[in-house]
Amino acid sequence: MSVTTKSPTWTNWAGTKNCQPEVIVHATSVDQVSEVVADATRRGVTVGPVGSGHSSAPLVPVNDVLLDVSGLSGISAIDVEARRVTVRAGTTIAALGEPLWNAGLALSKQGAIDSPTIAGAISTSTHGSGLALP
Ligand SMILES: Cc1cc2nc3c(=O)[nH]c(=O)nc-3n(C[C@H](O)[C@H](O)[C@H](O)COP(=O)(O)OP(=O)(O)OC[C@H]3O[C@@H](n4cnc5c(N)ncnc54)[C@H](O)[C@@H]3O)c2cc1C
């Protein structure tokens, strides 16, 4: 886990949203995430998670603890028969392609932009354009 404390600044991908949190924590394990959340709870401060920062809405900016989960990446379980894959929150769509292919699986559809994380995509209900492309 690495922590940036000296006047950290965060900006989203488009450069349209930013914040100056107290710290930016780069977590690389679930235990570290638990530690950060427990500490923030004790101190009564807010934790804001961030993936790839592709959201253009003001969802990420936070004054206290910005928790970057991009280091929590990769597939943790694959059930080929059920076609169910469990991935860590910071896994990008791009990072899913090869391991899925190696398991004989694939996303049913994929957008042109493959940088978002799975947690970010789920949190923002990322979708294609059109009712047939949920
Ligand atoms: C060039 C471009 C094209 C795009 N095209 C489309 C499109 O066609 N269709 C569409 O629907 N969207 C589109 N978007 C929006 C984009 O797909 C979503 O905003 C993106 O999927 C969010 O993923 P992220 O990893 O960047 O999340 P972030 O922007 O980092 O975070 C988004 C939200 O998720 C939360 N979050 C992130 N990680 C976690 C976590 N581990 N636990 C809990 N909450 C978490 C954040 O706090 C925030 O509220 C586009 C964006 C760009 C920049």
The ligand as an SDF file (V2000), in Angstrom:
LIG
                    3D

 53 58  0  0  0  0  0  0  0  0999 V2000
  -13.9550    8.5260  -23.5100 C   0  0  0  0  0  0  0  0  0  0  0  0
  -15.0870    7.9870  -22.6400 C   0  0  0  0  0  0  0  0  0  0  0  0
  -16.1300    7.3010  -23.2370 C   0  0  0  0  0  0  0  0  0  0  0  0
  -17.1830    6.8040  -22.4580 C   0  0  0  0  0  0  0  0  0  0  0  0
  -18.2210    6.1290  -23.0690 N   0  0  0  0  0  0  0  0  0  0  0  0
  -19.2540    5.6510  -22.3370 C   0  0  0  0  0  0  0  0  0  0  0  0
  -20.3290    4.9220  -22.9370 C   0  0  0  0  0  0  0  0  0  0  0  0
  -20.3420    4.7120  -24.1480 O   0  0  0  0  0  0  0  0  0  0  0  0
  -21.3180    4.4780  -22.1450 N   0  0  0  0  0  0  0  0  0  0  0  0
  -21.3240    4.6890  -20.7920 C   0  0  0  0  0  0  0  0  0  0  0  0
  -22.2460    4.2410  -20.1060 O   0  0  0  0  0  0  0  0  0  0  0  0
  -20.3280    5.3660  -20.1800 N   0  0  0  0  0  0  0  0  0  0  0  0
  -19.2930    5.8580  -20.9310 C   0  0  0  0  0  0  0  0  0  0  0  0
  -18.2830    6.5470  -20.3080 N   0  0  0  0  0  0  0  0  0  0  0  0
  -18.3050    6.6690  -18.8530 C   0  0  0  0  0  0  0  0  0  0  0  0
  -17.4310    5.5970  -18.2510 C   0  0  0  0  0  0  0  0  0  0  0  0
  -17.5910    4.3620  -18.9230 O   0  0  0  0  0  0  0  0  0  0  0  0
  -17.7670    5.3440  -16.7960 C   0  0  0  0  0  0  0  0  0  0  0  0
  -17.7730    6.5290  -16.0890 O   0  0  0  0  0  0  0  0  0  0  0  0
  -16.6880    4.3940  -16.2670 C   0  0  0  0  0  0  0  0  0  0  0  0
  -17.1010    3.0990  -16.6410 O   0  0  0  0  0  0  0  0  0  0  0  0
  -16.4380    4.4300  -14.8490 C   0  0  0  0  0  0  0  0  0  0  0  0
  -15.3640    3.5080  -14.5690 O   0  0  0  0  0  0  0  0  0  0  0  0
  -14.0570    4.0340  -13.8130 P   0  0  0  0  0  0  0  0  0  0  0  0
  -13.2240    2.8470  -13.4590 O   0  0  0  0  0  0  0  0  0  0  0  0
  -13.3900    5.0870  -14.5940 O   0  0  0  0  0  0  0  0  0  0  0  0
  -14.7360    4.6170  -12.4890 O   0  0  0  0  0  0  0  0  0  0  0  0
  -14.4430    6.0220  -11.7420 P   0  0  0  0  0  0  0  0  0  0  0  0
  -14.8070    7.1520  -12.6400 O   0  0  0  0  0  0  0  0  0  0  0  0
  -13.0890    5.9930  -11.1780 O   0  0  0  0  0  0  0  0  0  0  0  0
  -15.5300    5.9180  -10.5870 O   0  0  0  0  0  0  0  0  0  0  0  0
  -16.9140    5.9320  -10.9130 C   0  0  0  0  0  0  0  0  0  0  0  0
  -17.7440    5.6560   -9.6390 C   0  0  0  0  0  0  0  0  0  0  0  0
  -17.4510    4.3300   -9.1860 O   0  0  0  0  0  0  0  0  0  0  0  0
  -17.0770    4.3830   -7.8250 C   0  0  0  0  0  0  0  0  0  0  0  0
  -16.1270    3.2960   -7.5830 N   0  0  0  0  0  0  0  0  0  0  0  0
  -14.9830    3.0330   -8.2660 C   0  0  0  0  0  0  0  0  0  0  0  0
  -14.3610    1.9570   -7.7480 N   0  0  0  0  0  0  0  0  0  0  0  0
  -15.1350    1.5370   -6.7070 C   0  0  0  0  0  0  0  0  0  0  0  0
  -15.0380    0.4810   -5.7600 C   0  0  0  0  0  0  0  0  0  0  0  0
  -14.0090   -0.3640   -5.7730 N   0  0  0  0  0  0  0  0  0  0  0  0
  -16.0170    0.3320   -4.8460 N   0  0  0  0  0  0  0  0  0  0  0  0
  -17.0720    1.1820   -4.8130 C   0  0  0  0  0  0  0  0  0  0  0  0
  -17.2280    2.2030   -5.6870 N   0  0  0  0  0  0  0  0  0  0  0  0
  -16.2640    2.3810   -6.6100 C   0  0  0  0  0  0  0  0  0  0  0  0
  -16.4610    5.7680   -7.6340 C   0  0  0  0  0  0  0  0  0  0  0  0
  -16.4650    6.1860   -6.2900 O   0  0  0  0  0  0  0  0  0  0  0  0
  -17.4190    6.5980   -8.4860 C   0  0  0  0  0  0  0  0  0  0  0  0
  -18.6070    6.8650   -7.7640 O   0  0  0  0  0  0  0  0  0  0  0  0
  -17.2010    7.0230  -21.0500 C   0  0  0  0  0  0  0  0  0  0  0  0
  -16.1270    7.7090  -20.4460 C   0  0  0  0  0  0  0  0  0  0  0  0
  -15.0670    8.1900  -21.2230 C   0  0  0  0  0  0  0  0  0  0  0  0
  -13.9420    8.9430  -20.5600 C   0  0  0  0  0  0  0  0  0  0  0  0
  1  2  1  0
  2  3  1  0
  2 52  2  0
  3  4  2  0
  4  5  1  0
  4 50  1  0
  5  6  2  0
  6  7  1  0
  6 13  1  0
  7  8  2  0
  7  9  1  0
  9 10  1  0
 10 11  2  0
 10 12  1  0
 12 13  2  0
 13 14  1  0
 14 15  1  0
 14 50  1  0
 15 16  1  0
 16 17  1  0
 16 18  1  0
 18 19  1  0
 18 20  1  0
 20 21  1  0
 20 22  1  0
 22 23  1  0
 23 24  1  0
 24 25  2  0
 24 26  1  0
 24 27  1  0
 27 28  1  0
 28 29  2  0
 28 30  1  0
 28 31  1  0
 31 32  1  0
 32 33  1  0
 33 34  1  0
 33 48  1  0
 34 35  1  0
 35 36  1  0
 35 46  1  0
 36 37  1  0
 36 45  1  0
 37 38  2  0
 38 39  1  0
 39 40  1  0
 39 45  2  0
 40 41  1  0
 40 42  2  0
 42 43  1  0
 43 44  2  0
 44 45  1  0
 46 47  1  0
 46 48  1  0
 48 49  1  0
 50 51  2  0
 51 52  1  0
 52 53  1  0
M  END
$$$$
